[in-house]
Amino acid sequence: MFSQQVLVSKHLAKELEKITLEDDDILNSHDVSLFTNTPVDQVLEIVKHRLKKENTLKEYNKQHGFNLDSEDVVNLLEFIIFNHHLFYI
């Protein structure tokens, strides 16, 4: 949708006001302070395990017309974690 640096929450709020979401859109945000010291490999394994163990992914796929498996979700999560554009000021 858009990619840009967010300096302060007021700036983010103004940018989000400009966006109109459709019923099937998903808005995703990550607060950097929440995962800067997270052991990524461990988190990815936990996510993979929980997705395989629980039936939520199957229901999510059915509800949204997707065909994602646990590996797809982990690959997407890895992409998000390792390909962010964060600037510390």
PDB file with one MODEL, atoms N, CA, C and O in Angstrom:
MODEL        1
ATOM      1  N   MET A   1       0.832  -1.177   0.000  1.00  0.00           N
ATOM      2  CA  MET A   1       0.000   0.000   0.000  1.00  0.00           C
ATOM      3  C   MET A   1       0.879   1.242   0.000  1.00  0.00           C
ATOM      4  O   MET A   1       0.891   1.984  -0.982  1.00  0.00           O
ATOM      5  N   PHE A   2       1.597   1.478   1.056  1.00  0.00           N
ATOM      6  CA  PHE A   2       2.568   2.555   1.065  1.00  0.00           C
ATOM      7  C   PHE A   2       3.723   2.168   1.953  1.00  0.00           C
ATOM      8  O   PHE A   2       3.566   1.389   2.893  1.00  0.00           O
ATOM      9  N   SER A   3       4.860   2.704   1.660  1.00  0.00           N
ATOM     10  CA  SER A   3       6.039   2.399   2.448  1.00  0.00           C
ATOM     11  C   SER A   3       6.764   3.697   2.719  1.00  0.00           C
ATOM     12  O   SER A   3       7.236   4.365   1.799  1.00  0.00           O
ATOM     13  N   GLN A   4       6.847   4.041   3.960  1.00  0.00           N
ATOM     14  CA  GLN A   4       7.584   5.235   4.304  1.00  0.00           C
ATOM     15  C   GLN A   4       7.956   5.200   5.767  1.00  0.00           C
ATOM     16  O   GLN A   4       7.417   4.425   6.557  1.00  0.00           O
ATOM     17  N   GLN A   5       8.875   6.048   6.095  1.00  0.00           N
ATOM     18  CA  GLN A   5       9.348   6.131   7.462  1.00  0.00           C
ATOM     19  C   GLN A   5       8.314   6.829   8.332  1.00  0.00           C
ATOM     20  O   GLN A   5       7.766   7.863   7.951  1.00  0.00           O
ATOM     21  N   VAL A   6       8.056   6.269   9.479  1.00  0.00           N
ATOM     22  CA  VAL A   6       7.135   6.886  10.430  1.00  0.00           C
ATOM     23  C   VAL A   6       7.972   7.425  11.577  1.00  0.00           C
ATOM     24  O   VAL A   6       8.601   6.660  12.308  1.00  0.00           O
ATOM     25  N   LEU A   7       7.980   8.731  11.730  1.00  0.00           N
ATOM     26  CA  LEU A   7       8.813   9.344  12.758  1.00  0.00           C
ATOM     27  C   LEU A   7       8.117   9.418  14.108  1.00  0.00           C
ATOM     28  O   LEU A   7       8.731   9.169  15.145  1.00  0.00           O
ATOM     29  N   VAL A   8       6.859   9.755  14.093  1.00  0.00           N
ATOM     30  CA  VAL A   8       6.113   9.878  15.340  1.00  0.00           C
ATOM     31  C   VAL A   8       4.706   9.340  15.128  1.00  0.00           C
ATOM     32  O   VAL A   8       4.232   9.255  13.995  1.00  0.00           O
ATOM     33  N   SER A   9       4.045   8.980  16.209  1.00  0.00           N
ATOM     34  CA  SER A   9       2.712   8.387  16.096  1.00  0.00           C
ATOM     35  C   SER A   9       1.697   9.353  15.485  1.00  0.00           C
ATOM     36  O   SER A   9       0.762   8.909  14.820  1.00  0.00           O
ATOM     37  N   LYS A  10       1.858  10.665  15.694  1.00  0.00           N
ATOM     38  CA  LYS A  10       0.936  11.631  15.084  1.00  0.00           C
ATOM     39  C   LYS A  10       1.028  11.570  13.566  1.00  0.00           C
ATOM     40  O   LYS A  10       0.016  11.666  12.871  1.00  0.00           O
ATOM     41  N   HIS A  11       2.226  11.413  13.062  1.00  0.00           N
ATOM     42  CA  HIS A  11       2.424  11.290  11.616  1.00  0.00           C
ATOM     43  C   HIS A  11       1.734  10.030  11.094  1.00  0.00           C
ATOM     44  O   HIS A  11       1.056  10.065  10.067  1.00  0.00           O
ATOM     45  N   LEU A  12       1.909   8.927  11.804  1.00  0.00           N
ATOM     46  CA  LEU A  12       1.261   7.678  11.414  1.00  0.00           C
ATOM     47  C   LEU A  12      -0.255   7.832  11.415  1.00  0.00           C
ATOM     48  O   LEU A  12      -0.923   7.388  10.482  1.00  0.00           O
ATOM     49  N   ALA A  13      -0.798   8.453  12.449  1.00  0.00           N
ATOM     50  CA  ALA A  13      -2.252   8.646  12.536  1.00  0.00           C
ATOM     51  C   ALA A  13      -2.767   9.451  11.349  1.00  0.00           C
ATOM     52  O   ALA A  13      -3.816   9.125  10.793  1.00  0.00           O
ATOM     53  N   LYS A  14      -2.055  10.485  10.957  1.00  0.00           N
ATOM     54  CA  LYS A  14      -2.474  11.301   9.802  1.00  0.00           C
ATOM     55  C   LYS A  14      -2.423  10.488   8.508  1.00  0.00           C
ATOM     56  O   LYS A  14      -3.299  10.610   7.652  1.00  0.00           O
ATOM     57  N   GLU A  15      -1.393   9.662   8.376  1.00  0.00           N
ATOM     58  CA  GLU A  15      -1.284   8.822   7.175  1.00  0.00           C
ATOM     59  C   GLU A  15      -2.403   7.787   7.135  1.00  0.00           C
ATOM     60  O   GLU A  15      -2.973   7.532   6.074  1.00  0.00           O
ATOM     61  N   LEU A  16      -2.719   7.196   8.268  1.00  0.00           N
ATOM     62  CA  LEU A  16      -3.765   6.178   8.316  1.00  0.00           C
ATOM     63  C   LEU A  16      -5.147   6.760   8.049  1.00  0.00           C
ATOM     64  O   LEU A  16      -6.023   6.063   7.536  1.00  0.00           O
ATOM     65  N   GLU A  17      -5.349   8.021   8.388  1.00  0.00           N
ATOM     66  CA  GLU A  17      -6.633   8.672   8.105  1.00  0.00           C
ATOM     67  C   GLU A  17      -6.901   8.740   6.607  1.00  0.00           C
ATOM     68  O   GLU A  17      -8.059   8.791   6.191  1.00  0.00           O
ATOM     69  N   LYS A  18      -5.858   8.741   5.795  1.00  0.00           N
ATOM     70  CA  LYS A  18      -5.990   8.847   4.342  1.00  0.00           C
ATOM     71  C   LYS A  18      -6.363   7.515   3.684  1.00  0.00           C
ATOM     72  O   LYS A  18      -6.726   7.480   2.508  1.00  0.00           O
ATOM     73  N   ILE A  19      -6.273   6.439   4.433  1.00  0.00           N
ATOM     74  CA  ILE A  19      -6.455   5.105   3.867  1.00  0.00           C
ATOM     75  C   ILE A  19      -7.884   4.618   4.087  1.00  0.00           C
ATOM     76  O   ILE A  19      -8.435   4.727   5.182  1.00  0.00           O
ATOM     77  N   THR A  20      -8.461   4.084   3.028  1.00  0.00           N
ATOM     78  CA  THR A  20      -9.764   3.444   3.127  1.00  0.00           C
ATOM     79  C   THR A  20      -9.557   1.948   2.951  1.00  0.00           C
ATOM     80  O   THR A  20      -9.041   1.498   1.928  1.00  0.00           O
ATOM     81  N   LEU A  21      -9.961   1.189   3.951  1.00  0.00           N
ATOM     82  CA  LEU A  21      -9.803  -0.258   3.884  1.00  0.00           C
ATOM     83  C   LEU A  21     -11.082  -0.906   3.380  1.00  0.00           C
ATOM     84  O   LEU A  21     -12.190  -0.507   3.741  1.00  0.00           O
ATOM     85  N   GLU A  22     -10.903  -1.903   2.546  1.00  0.00           N
ATOM     86  CA  GLU A  22     -12.025  -2.702   2.089  1.00  0.00           C
ATOM     87  C   GLU A  22     -12.307  -3.766   3.142  1.00  0.00           C
ATOM     88  O   GLU A  22     -11.487  -3.989   4.033  1.00  0.00           O
ATOM     89  N   ASP A  23     -13.459  -4.425   3.047  1.00  0.00           N
ATOM     90  CA  ASP A  23     -13.835  -5.442   4.023  1.00  0.00           C
ATOM     91  C   ASP A  23     -12.828  -6.579   4.107  1.00  0.00           C
ATOM     92  O   ASP A  23     -12.643  -7.166   5.173  1.00  0.00           O
ATOM     93  N   ASP A  24     -12.173  -6.896   2.986  1.00  0.00           N
ATOM     94  CA  ASP A  24     -11.232  -8.018   2.986  1.00  0.00           C
ATOM     95  C   ASP A  24      -9.780  -7.582   3.157  1.00  0.00           C
ATOM     96  O   ASP A  24      -8.879  -8.416   3.069  1.00  0.00           O
ATOM     97  N   ASP A  25      -9.533  -6.293   3.399  1.00  0.00           N
ATOM     98  CA  ASP A  25      -8.181  -5.797   3.649  1.00  0.00           C
ATOM     99  C   ASP A  25      -7.750  -6.129   5.074  1.00  0.00           C
ATOM    100  O   ASP A  25      -8.569  -6.252   5.984  1.00  0.00           O
ATOM    101  N   ILE A  26      -6.459  -6.268   5.230  1.00  0.00           N
ATOM    102  CA  ILE A  26      -5.885  -6.532   6.545  1.00  0.00           C
ATOM    103  C   ILE A  26      -4.805  -5.492   6.795  1.00  0.00           C
ATOM    104  O   ILE A  26      -3.866  -5.363   6.009  1.00  0.00           O
ATOM    105  N   LEU A  27      -4.935  -4.757   7.878  1.00  0.00           N
ATOM    106  CA  LEU A  27      -3.943  -3.764   8.260  1.00  0.00           C
ATOM    107  C   LEU A  27      -3.022  -4.392   9.292  1.00  0.00           C
ATOM    108  O   LEU A  27      -3.480  -4.913  10.308  1.00  0.00           O
ATOM    109  N   ASN A  28      -1.721  -4.340   9.026  1.00  0.00           N
ATOM    110  CA  ASN A  28      -0.748  -4.979   9.894  1.00  0.00           C
ATOM    111  C   ASN A  28       0.292  -3.957  10.302  1.00  0.00           C
ATOM    112  O   ASN A  28       0.756  -3.179   9.469  1.00  0.00           O
ATOM    113  N   SER A  29       0.660  -3.948  11.559  1.00  0.00           N
ATOM    114  CA  SER A  29       1.654  -3.013  12.059  1.00  0.00           C
ATOM    115  C   SER A  29       2.533  -3.722  13.082  1.00  0.00           C
ATOM    116  O   SER A  29       2.072  -4.602  13.809  1.00  0.00           O
ATOM    117  N   HIS A  30       3.788  -3.333  13.127  1.00  0.00           N
ATOM    118  CA  HIS A  30       4.719  -3.905  14.097  1.00  0.00           C
ATOM    119  C   HIS A  30       5.374  -2.780  14.868  1.00  0.00           C
ATOM    120  O   HIS A  30       5.938  -1.858  14.277  1.00  0.00           O
ATOM    121  N   ASP A  31       5.303  -2.852  16.166  1.00  0.00           N
ATOM    122  CA  ASP A  31       5.970  -1.890  17.035  1.00  0.00           C
ATOM    123  C   ASP A  31       7.382  -2.405  17.268  1.00  0.00           C
ATOM    124  O   ASP A  31       7.575  -3.462  17.869  1.00  0.00           O
ATOM    125  N   VAL A  32       8.354  -1.664  16.796  1.00  0.00           N
ATOM    126  CA  VAL A  32       9.745  -2.106  16.854  1.00  0.00           C
ATOM    127  C   VAL A  32      10.183  -2.413  18.274  1.00  0.00           C
ATOM    128  O   VAL A  32      10.925  -3.370  18.495  1.00  0.00           O
ATOM    129  N   SER A  33       9.749  -1.638  19.221  1.00  0.00           N
ATOM    130  CA  SER A  33      10.199  -1.848  20.594  1.00  0.00           C
ATOM    131  C   SER A  33       9.761  -3.202  21.139  1.00  0.00           C
ATOM    132  O   SER A  33      10.331  -3.683  22.119  1.00  0.00           O
ATOM    133  N   LEU A  34       8.773  -3.818  20.529  1.00  0.00           N
ATOM    134  CA  LEU A  34       8.289  -5.098  21.013  1.00  0.00           C
ATOM    135  C   LEU A  34       9.150  -6.275  20.578  1.00  0.00           C
ATOM    136  O   LEU A  34       9.135  -7.319  21.230  1.00  0.00           O
ATOM    137  N   PHE A  35       9.900  -6.128  19.492  1.00  0.00           N
ATOM    138  CA  PHE A  35      10.633  -7.301  19.028  1.00  0.00           C
ATOM    139  C   PHE A  35      12.114  -7.058  18.758  1.00  0.00           C
ATOM    140  O   PHE A  35      12.752  -7.883  18.103  1.00  0.00           O
ATOM    141  N   THR A  36      12.669  -5.979  19.230  1.00  0.00           N
ATOM    142  CA  THR A  36      14.081  -5.722  18.947  1.00  0.00           C
ATOM    143  C   THR A  36      15.007  -6.730  19.621  1.00  0.00           C
ATOM    144  O   THR A  36      16.099  -6.994  19.116  1.00  0.00           O
ATOM    145  N   ASN A  37      14.591  -7.295  20.747  1.00  0.00           N
ATOM    146  CA  ASN A  37      15.429  -8.265  21.447  1.00  0.00           C
ATOM    147  C   ASN A  37      14.818  -9.665  21.444  1.00  0.00           C
ATOM    148  O   ASN A  37      15.185 -10.503  22.267  1.00  0.00           O
ATOM    149  N   THR A  38      13.916  -9.913  20.551  1.00  0.00           N
ATOM    150  CA  THR A  38      13.254 -11.206  20.470  1.00  0.00           C
ATOM    151  C   THR A  38      14.151 -12.198  19.728  1.00  0.00           C
ATOM    152  O   THR A  38      14.698 -11.862  18.677  1.00  0.00           O
ATOM    153  N   PRO A  39      14.311 -13.412  20.256  1.00  0.00           N
ATOM    154  CA  PRO A  39      15.091 -14.432  19.550  1.00  0.00           C
ATOM    155  C   PRO A  39      14.299 -14.939  18.334  1.00  0.00           C
ATOM    156  O   PRO A  39      13.437 -15.807  18.468  1.00  0.00           O
ATOM    157  N   VAL A  40      14.591 -14.404  17.182  1.00  0.00           N
ATOM    158  CA  VAL A  40      13.787 -14.617  15.981  1.00  0.00           C
ATOM    159  C   VAL A  40      13.656 -16.091  15.619  1.00  0.00           C
ATOM    160  O   VAL A  40      12.551 -16.557  15.340  1.00  0.00           O
ATOM    161  N   ASP A  41      14.750 -16.825  15.617  1.00  0.00           N
ATOM    162  CA  ASP A  41      14.677 -18.245  15.246  1.00  0.00           C
ATOM    163  C   ASP A  41      13.720 -19.004  16.162  1.00  0.00           C
ATOM    164  O   ASP A  41      12.953 -19.855  15.712  1.00  0.00           O
ATOM    165  N   GLN A  42      13.778 -18.686  17.440  1.00  0.00           N
ATOM    166  CA  GLN A  42      12.907 -19.348  18.406  1.00  0.00           C
ATOM    167  C   GLN A  42      11.443 -18.982  18.150  1.00  0.00           C
ATOM    168  O   GLN A  42      10.568 -19.846  18.209  1.00  0.00           O
ATOM    169  N   VAL A  43      11.182 -17.729  17.870  1.00  0.00           N
ATOM    170  CA  VAL A  43       9.817 -17.277  17.594  1.00  0.00           C
ATOM    171  C   VAL A  43       9.271 -17.967  16.348  1.00  0.00           C
ATOM    172  O   VAL A  43       8.123 -18.412  16.338  1.00  0.00           O
ATOM    173  N   LEU A  44      10.078 -18.058  15.307  1.00  0.00           N
ATOM    174  CA  LEU A  44       9.625 -18.694  14.067  1.00  0.00           C
ATOM    175  C   LEU A  44       9.280 -20.160  14.303  1.00  0.00           C
ATOM    176  O   LEU A  44       8.297 -20.658  13.755  1.00  0.00           O
ATOM    177  N   GLU A  45      10.066 -20.847  15.103  1.00  0.00           N
ATOM    178  CA  GLU A  45       9.765 -22.247  15.427  1.00  0.00           C
ATOM    179  C   GLU A  45       8.476 -22.366  16.239  1.00  0.00           C
ATOM    180  O   GLU A  45       7.680 -23.277  16.012  1.00  0.00           O
ATOM    181  N   ILE A  46       8.272 -21.457  17.171  1.00  0.00           N
ATOM    182  CA  ILE A  46       7.042 -21.468  17.977  1.00  0.00           C
ATOM    183  C   ILE A  46       5.832 -21.211  17.091  1.00  0.00           C
ATOM    184  O   ILE A  46       4.812 -21.888  17.218  1.00  0.00           O
ATOM    185  N   VAL A  47       5.941 -20.248  16.204  1.00  0.00           N
ATOM    186  CA  VAL A  47       4.832 -19.941  15.288  1.00  0.00           C
ATOM    187  C   VAL A  47       4.518 -21.151  14.423  1.00  0.00           C
ATOM    188  O   VAL A  47       3.358 -21.530  14.270  1.00  0.00           O
ATOM    189  N   LYS A  48       5.554 -21.750  13.861  1.00  0.00           N
ATOM    190  CA  LYS A  48       5.358 -22.928  13.001  1.00  0.00           C
ATOM    191  C   LYS A  48       4.678 -24.060  13.778  1.00  0.00           C
ATOM    192  O   LYS A  48       3.736 -24.684  13.291  1.00  0.00           O
ATOM    193  N   HIS A  49       5.164 -24.307  14.972  1.00  0.00           N
ATOM    194  CA  HIS A  49       4.590 -25.368  15.812  1.00  0.00           C
ATOM    195  C   HIS A  49       3.120 -25.088  16.133  1.00  0.00           C
ATOM    196  O   HIS A  49       2.274 -25.976  16.024  1.00  0.00           O
ATOM    197  N   ARG A  50       2.825 -23.854  16.529  1.00  0.00           N
ATOM    198  CA  ARG A  50       1.439 -23.502  16.897  1.00  0.00           C
ATOM    199  C   ARG A  50       0.513 -23.578  15.684  1.00  0.00           C
ATOM    200  O   ARG A  50      -0.634 -24.008  15.807  1.00  0.00           O
ATOM    201  N   LEU A  51       1.001 -23.165  14.518  1.00  0.00           N
ATOM    202  CA  LEU A  51       0.168 -23.231  13.313  1.00  0.00           C
ATOM    203  C   LEU A  51      -0.152 -24.673  12.938  1.00  0.00           C
ATOM    204  O   LEU A  51      -1.261 -24.967  12.493  1.00  0.00           O
ATOM    205  N   LYS A  52       0.797 -25.561  13.114  1.00  0.00           N
ATOM    206  CA  LYS A  52       0.567 -26.967  12.796  1.00  0.00           C
ATOM    207  C   LYS A  52      -0.335 -27.627  13.841  1.00  0.00           C
ATOM    208  O   LYS A  52      -1.155 -28.485  13.513  1.00  0.00           O
ATOM    209  N   LYS A  53      -0.174 -27.219  15.097  1.00  0.00           N
ATOM    210  CA  LYS A  53      -0.918 -27.825  16.193  1.00  0.00           C
ATOM    211  C   LYS A  53      -2.375 -27.369  16.222  1.00  0.00           C
ATOM    212  O   LYS A  53      -3.283 -28.176  16.424  1.00  0.00           O
ATOM    213  N   GLU A  54      -2.588 -26.074  16.019  1.00  0.00           N
ATOM    214  CA  GLU A  54      -3.936 -25.512  16.119  1.00  0.00           C
ATOM    215  C   GLU A  54      -4.599 -25.498  14.747  1.00  0.00           C
ATOM    216  O   GLU A  54      -3.927 -25.590  13.720  1.00  0.00           O
ATOM    217  N   ASN A  55      -5.893 -25.385  14.742  1.00  0.00           N
ATOM    218  CA  ASN A  55      -6.661 -25.429  13.506  1.00  0.00           C
ATOM    219  C   ASN A  55      -7.007 -24.033  12.987  1.00  0.00           C
ATOM    220  O   ASN A  55      -7.814 -23.898  12.067  1.00  0.00           O
ATOM    221  N   THR A  56      -6.410 -23.005  13.562  1.00  0.00           N
ATOM    222  CA  THR A  56      -6.788 -21.636  13.217  1.00  0.00           C
ATOM    223  C   THR A  56      -6.427 -21.264  11.784  1.00  0.00           C
ATOM    224  O   THR A  56      -7.167 -20.521  11.140  1.00  0.00           O
ATOM    225  N   LEU A  57      -5.312 -21.762  11.278  1.00  0.00           N
ATOM    226  CA  LEU A  57      -4.903 -21.437   9.910  1.00  0.00           C
ATOM    227  C   LEU A  57      -5.894 -21.998   8.895  1.00  0.00           C
ATOM    228  O   LEU A  57      -6.222 -21.338   7.908  1.00  0.00           O
ATOM    229  N   LYS A  58      -6.359 -23.195   9.138  1.00  0.00           N
ATOM    230  CA  LYS A  58      -7.345 -23.803   8.240  1.00  0.00           C
ATOM    231  C   LYS A  58      -8.623 -22.963   8.204  1.00  0.00           C
ATOM    232  O   LYS A  58      -9.185 -22.714   7.137  1.00  0.00           O
ATOM    233  N   GLU A  59      -9.070 -22.533   9.375  1.00  0.00           N
ATOM    234  CA  GLU A  59     -10.274 -21.679   9.448  1.00  0.00           C
ATOM    235  C   GLU A  59     -10.030 -20.332   8.786  1.00  0.00           C
ATOM    236  O   GLU A  59     -10.906 -19.823   8.086  1.00  0.00           O
ATOM    237  N   TYR A  60      -8.853 -19.744   8.995  1.00  0.00           N
ATOM    238  CA  TYR A  60      -8.510 -18.471   8.387  1.00  0.00           C
ATOM    239  C   TYR A  60      -8.518 -18.580   6.861  1.00  0.00           C
ATOM    240  O   TYR A  60      -9.069 -17.722   6.171  1.00  0.00           O
ATOM    241  N   ASN A  61      -7.903 -19.644   6.348  1.00  0.00           N
ATOM    242  CA  ASN A  61      -7.899 -19.874   4.901  1.00  0.00           C
ATOM    243  C   ASN A  61      -9.314 -19.970   4.359  1.00  0.00           C
ATOM    244  O   ASN A  61      -9.647 -19.368   3.338  1.00  0.00           O
ATOM    245  N   LYS A  62     -10.126 -20.722   5.045  1.00  0.00           N
ATOM    246  CA  LYS A  62     -11.513 -20.921   4.609  1.00  0.00           C
ATOM    247  C   LYS A  62     -12.275 -19.598   4.612  1.00  0.00           C
ATOM    248  O   LYS A  62     -13.010 -19.293   3.672  1.00  0.00           O
ATOM    249  N   GLN A  63     -12.094 -18.822   5.666  1.00  0.00           N
ATOM    250  CA  GLN A  63     -12.808 -17.552   5.818  1.00  0.00           C
ATOM    251  C   GLN A  63     -12.387 -16.520   4.769  1.00  0.00           C
ATOM    252  O   GLN A  63     -13.220 -15.749   4.291  1.00  0.00           O
ATOM    253  N   HIS A  64     -11.101 -16.502   4.409  1.00  0.00           N
ATOM    254  CA  HIS A  64     -10.583 -15.470   3.513  1.00  0.00           C
ATOM    255  C   HIS A  64     -10.276 -15.976   2.102  1.00  0.00           C
ATOM    256  O   HIS A  64      -9.803 -15.213   1.259  1.00  0.00           O
ATOM    257  N   GLY A  65     -10.537 -17.237   1.848  1.00  0.00           N
ATOM    258  CA  GLY A  65     -10.293 -17.777   0.510  1.00  0.00           C
ATOM    259  C   GLY A  65      -8.820 -17.964   0.186  1.00  0.00           C
ATOM    260  O   GLY A  65      -8.429 -17.917  -0.980  1.00  0.00           O
ATOM    261  N   PHE A  66      -7.993 -18.177   1.219  1.00  0.00           N
ATOM    262  CA  PHE A  66      -6.571 -18.395   1.014  1.00  0.00           C
ATOM    263  C   PHE A  66      -6.267 -19.887   1.040  1.00  0.00           C
ATOM    264  O   PHE A  66      -7.111 -20.708   1.398  1.00  0.00           O
ATOM    265  N   ASN A  67      -5.041 -20.212   0.651  1.00  0.00           N
ATOM    266  CA  ASN A  67      -4.572 -21.591   0.711  1.00  0.00           C
ATOM    267  C   ASN A  67      -3.157 -21.610   1.289  1.00  0.00           C
ATOM    268  O   ASN A  67      -2.243 -22.188   0.700  1.00  0.00           O
ATOM    269  N   LEU A  68      -2.988 -20.970   2.451  1.00  0.00           N
ATOM    270  CA  LEU A  68      -1.678 -20.874   3.079  1.00  0.00           C
ATOM    271  C   LEU A  68      -1.427 -22.078   3.983  1.00  0.00           C
ATOM    272  O   LEU A  68      -2.330 -22.550   4.673  1.00  0.00           O
ATOM    273  N   ASP A  69      -0.188 -22.565   3.968  1.00  0.00           N
ATOM    274  CA  ASP A  69       0.176 -23.571   4.955  1.00  0.00           C
ATOM    275  C   ASP A  69       1.125 -22.915   5.960  1.00  0.00           C
ATOM    276  O   ASP A  69       1.485 -21.748   5.809  1.00  0.00           O
ATOM    277  N   SER A  70       1.523 -23.661   6.972  1.00  0.00           N
ATOM    278  CA  SER A  70       2.348 -23.073   8.028  1.00  0.00           C
ATOM    279  C   SER A  70       3.680 -22.546   7.493  1.00  0.00           C
ATOM    280  O   SER A  70       4.178 -21.530   7.977  1.00  0.00           O
ATOM    281  N   GLU A  71       4.262 -23.226   6.500  1.00  0.00           N
ATOM    282  CA  GLU A  71       5.518 -22.756   5.905  1.00  0.00           C
ATOM    283  C   GLU A  71       5.328 -21.406   5.216  1.00  0.00           C
ATOM    284  O   GLU A  71       6.197 -20.538   5.303  1.00  0.00           O
ATOM    285  N   ASP A  72       4.196 -21.223   4.531  1.00  0.00           N
ATOM    286  CA  ASP A  72       3.912 -19.933   3.884  1.00  0.00           C
ATOM    287  C   ASP A  72       3.888 -18.809   4.906  1.00  0.00           C
ATOM    288  O   ASP A  72       4.473 -17.747   4.689  1.00  0.00           O
ATOM    289  N   VAL A  73       3.213 -19.047   6.014  1.00  0.00           N
ATOM    290  CA  VAL A  73       3.091 -18.022   7.048  1.00  0.00           C
ATOM    291  C   VAL A  73       4.455 -17.717   7.655  1.00  0.00           C
ATOM    292  O   VAL A  73       4.790 -16.552   7.870  1.00  0.00           O
ATOM    293  N   VAL A  74       5.242 -18.745   7.930  1.00  0.00           N
ATOM    294  CA  VAL A  74       6.575 -18.537   8.490  1.00  0.00           C
ATOM    295  C   VAL A  74       7.459 -17.785   7.495  1.00  0.00           C
ATOM    296  O   VAL A  74       8.212 -16.895   7.891  1.00  0.00           O
ATOM    297  N   ASN A  75       7.377 -18.130   6.220  1.00  0.00           N
ATOM    298  CA  ASN A  75       8.152 -17.409   5.198  1.00  0.00           C
ATOM    299  C   ASN A  75       7.748 -15.940   5.121  1.00  0.00           C
ATOM    300  O   ASN A  75       8.606 -15.067   4.995  1.00  0.00           O
ATOM    301  N   LEU A  76       6.457 -15.664   5.194  1.00  0.00           N
ATOM    302  CA  LEU A  76       5.995 -14.277   5.200  1.00  0.00           C
ATOM    303  C   LEU A  76       6.478 -13.537   6.443  1.00  0.00           C
ATOM    304  O   LEU A  76       6.902 -12.385   6.361  1.00  0.00           O
ATOM    305  N   LEU A  77       6.412 -14.194   7.578  1.00  0.00           N
ATOM    306  CA  LEU A  77       6.881 -13.595   8.820  1.00  0.00           C
ATOM    307  C   LEU A  77       8.377 -13.309   8.759  1.00  0.00           C
ATOM    308  O   LEU A  77       8.826 -12.249   9.195  1.00  0.00           O
ATOM    309  N   GLU A  78       9.145 -14.245   8.222  1.00  0.00           N
ATOM    310  CA  GLU A  78      10.590 -14.021   8.050  1.00  0.00           C
ATOM    311  C   GLU A  78      10.846 -12.819   7.152  1.00  0.00           C
ATOM    312  O   GLU A  78      11.715 -11.997   7.441  1.00  0.00           O
ATOM    313  N   PHE A  79      10.099 -12.718   6.074  1.00  0.00           N
ATOM    314  CA  PHE A  79      10.267 -11.585   5.160  1.00  0.00           C
ATOM    315  C   PHE A  79      10.004 -10.271   5.883  1.00  0.00           C
ATOM    316  O   PHE A  79      10.769  -9.317   5.740  1.00  0.00           O
ATOM    317  N   ILE A  80       8.927 -10.217   6.656  1.00  0.00           N
ATOM    318  CA  ILE A  80       8.581  -8.999   7.388  1.00  0.00           C
ATOM    319  C   ILE A  80       9.683  -8.639   8.391  1.00  0.00           C
ATOM    320  O   ILE A  80      10.090  -7.481   8.492  1.00  0.00           O
ATOM    321  N   ILE A  81      10.149  -9.630   9.116  1.00  0.00           N
ATOM    322  CA  ILE A  81      11.155  -9.376  10.157  1.00  0.00           C
ATOM    323  C   ILE A  81      12.486  -8.920   9.564  1.00  0.00           C
ATOM    324  O   ILE A  81      13.113  -7.996  10.080  1.00  0.00           O
ATOM    325  N   PHE A  82      12.912  -9.561   8.492  1.00  0.00           N
ATOM    326  CA  PHE A  82      14.246  -9.296   7.961  1.00  0.00           C
ATOM    327  C   PHE A  82      14.288  -8.248   6.852  1.00  0.00           C
ATOM    328  O   PHE A  82      15.376  -7.888   6.402  1.00  0.00           O
ATOM    329  N   ASN A  83      13.159  -7.757   6.404  1.00  0.00           N
ATOM    330  CA  ASN A  83      13.138  -6.776   5.320  1.00  0.00           C
ATOM    331  C   ASN A  83      12.376  -5.514   5.691  1.00  0.00           C
ATOM    332  O   ASN A  83      11.639  -4.964   4.873  1.00  0.00           O
ATOM    333  N   HIS A  84      12.550  -5.068   6.896  1.00  0.00           N
ATOM    334  CA  HIS A  84      11.893  -3.834   7.315  1.00  0.00           C
ATOM    335  C   HIS A  84      12.800  -2.647   7.041  1.00  0.00           C
ATOM    336  O   HIS A  84      14.003  -2.803   6.833  1.00  0.00           O
ATOM    337  N   HIS A  85      12.222  -1.484   7.044  1.00  0.00           N
ATOM    338  CA  HIS A  85      12.975  -0.260   6.811  1.00  0.00           C
ATOM    339  C   HIS A  85      12.791   0.639   8.021  1.00  0.00           C
ATOM    340  O   HIS A  85      11.926   1.514   8.044  1.00  0.00           O
ATOM    341  N   LEU A  86      13.605   0.409   9.003  1.00  0.00           N
ATOM    342  CA  LEU A  86      13.503   1.156  10.255  1.00  0.00           C
ATOM    343  C   LEU A  86      14.672   2.111  10.375  1.00  0.00           C
ATOM    344  O   LEU A  86      15.803   1.791  10.009  1.00  0.00           O
ATOM    345  N   PHE A  87      14.380   3.261  10.883  1.00  0.00           N
ATOM    346  CA  PHE A  87      15.395   4.269  11.073  1.00  0.00           C
ATOM    347  C   PHE A  87      15.378   4.718  12.525  1.00  0.00           C
ATOM    348  O   PHE A  87      14.340   5.132  13.040  1.00  0.00           O
ATOM    349  N   TYR A  88      16.506   4.637  13.172  1.00  0.00           N
ATOM    350  CA  TYR A  88      16.602   5.104  14.556  1.00  0.00           C
ATOM    351  C   TYR A  88      17.157   6.520  14.535  1.00  0.00           C
ATOM    352  O   TYR A  88      18.210   6.788  13.958  1.00  0.00           O
ATOM    353  N   ILE A  89      16.439   7.395  15.164  1.00  0.00           N
ATOM    354  CA  ILE A  89      16.841   8.820  15.162  1.00  0.00           C
ATOM    355  C   ILE A  89      17.181   9.242  16.574  1.00  0.00           C
ATOM    356  O   ILE A  89      17.543  10.396  16.804  1.00  0.00           O
TER     357      ILE A  89
ENDMDL
END
